[in-house]
Amino acid sequence: MGNKQAVFSHEQLEAYQDCTLFTRKEIMRLFYRYQDLAPQLIPLDYTSYPDVKVPYELIGSMPELKDNPFRQRIAQVFSEDGDGHMTFDNFLDMFSVMSEMAPRDLKAYYAFKIYDFNNDDYICTWDLEQMVTRLTRGELSAEEVSLVCEKVLDEADGDHDGRLSLEDFQNMILRAPDFLRCRPSPGPLPYTEAVHELCLSFFIH
């Protein structure tokens, strides 16, 4: 009987362990989930570093993402070309950041990128409007959305320039004691809870 073909080389698995929060067993489990999304596309031998991606349509249909109002932004941020189509490395990075083991500052960094819809390295009023509309599933009026955005800026805009920098956002997170807790299904937000609830929306486990 011949030896079973390894999916990854020893060096590849070591590299994945070094740059994620996962054990070898967890990495392999995630690989098979990735491969199951597109079995005709994804080979079972990665030792030659195949250049393949799973389309966003399949990524976005996963149980962890399909009901998340930010699923497209999440996929865009973690995909190397920003189009939502993912290599296995992208896929592994996404699950590493979304895991309960990920440090708070790492989660905050990626949450900021996800909420920065126009990719200008700030969360502006327009970005906030996109966030609130998605988070509340469109259940707020335009006036209510505007009031929530004003509340967020009032509480978190440290230098009063009308937008949130990464530093503003991280400072806001430090004031949110339940940042790593899962949030129930989104609904209309009381204005006084807007900042904390917006932060919690991304971090499903």
C-alpha positions, 0 to 999 in steps of 0.5 A: 500500500502506498502512502497517502498523498499529503494535502500540504507539506510539513513546511506549509502547515508550520507556516499556517500555524505561525500566522494563524491561531489554529492547530494543524488539525483545525487547519486541515478541518478548515481546508476540507470545508473550503474544498467542499465549497467547490470540489471540482475546483479545489485540488487535494494537493496544495504542495505545488501552491495552486492558484485557485479561488472559491467564488464569493457566491459560495463563500457568502453562502456559508452558515457563518456568513449567509445571515450576516448583513456585512458578508460581502464586505467581510469577503471583500476585505479578506480576499486579496483582490478585494472582489470577495473571491478567496484563496485558501490563505484568505479563507484561513485568515478570515476564520482566524480573525473571526475565532474566539481566540483572536485578540481584541486589537486584531478584531478591531482592525478588521472591523474598521476595514469592513466598515470603511465601505469606500476604502479611504482609511476613515469611517465617514458619515456615508460609511456609518449610514451603510453600517446602520442600514445593514445592521438594522435590516432597513428597519430605521427611517432615513432620519433615524439612521442619521440620528444614530450616525450623529450619536456614533460620531458624537461619542467616538470622533476624538479629534472632531473632524467628522469621521472616525480614524482607526485610532478613534475606532479602537478607542471606542472599542476599549469602551465596549466591555462586551466587544467579543460577545456574540450579538443577537439578531439585529433589530432597531437600535436604541441611540444610546447603544448605537456605538457598542451594537455597531461594534458587535455586529461583525464578530460572530463565532 
